[in-house]
Amino acid sequence: MVDNAGGAEARGEPDSLMLPPQGPMIRLRPWWFPVEELKEPLLFYLEAWLVDLMFGRDRAVIPKIEWMSQVLLTVDIMDSRDLAKITIFGRPRVQNRVKSVVLAVASWHRKRRHRSEKMEQLEEFLKAGASGPQALQHPIA
């Protein structure tokens, strides 16, 4: 028996020729999720950069969230690439709880980003002040 795992690389073919094209992701309803709860989803939007931070670029965190909260969660980046549509399927009370948790995490990431931008401005101000004894205006004031 011959192992051809590295055959394409040995012939100099790019990896993209080896992989099939990715189509839309098809998901099956988990065995633990009742069909009746697919009727009224909760829908809201977030910035795409927040979604990437919270769920990962490959969305690997979503199955864990679904299992722990007993909801189905879909995250789709919109055509504008600035917004992401988040859809939550499940019991209304659980949908609202998951939405509030997602929004709280998003708020934490926004504050963290804002704080890091302020720190970068402060660092630039301090570097500029160290280079010469000119009178500089403080950017945060």
C-alpha positions, 0 to 999 in steps of 0.5 A: 500500500502506498501513502500519497499524503504528500503527493501533490506537494512533491509534484509542486501543485498548490494546496488549493488544487487539492481542496474541493471548493467550499459551498454553503455550510449545511447544518443538521438539526442536533438531536437534542433540539426540538423542531418546534423551536425553529419557528420564531428566531431572534435576529440582531446585528453586530459589527463583523470585527466583534463577531470574529473576536467572539466566535473566532474566524472559523466560528469554532465556539458556536457549537459549544455555546449551542450545547451549553445554552440549548439554542441554535445559533447562526452567524452570517457576515452580510454583503457589506462585510461590516455587519454580521447577522446573528440568528438565535433559535430556541425558547424565547426566554433562552433566546433573550438570555443568549442575546443579552450575554452576546451583547454584554461580551460585545460591549466588553470587546468595544470598551477594550478596543477603545481603551487600547486606542487611548493607550496607543494615543498616550504612548504616541504622546509620551514618545513625542514628548521624550523626543523634544522639550516642545510644549505638547497638548495632551491628546486625552484631555 
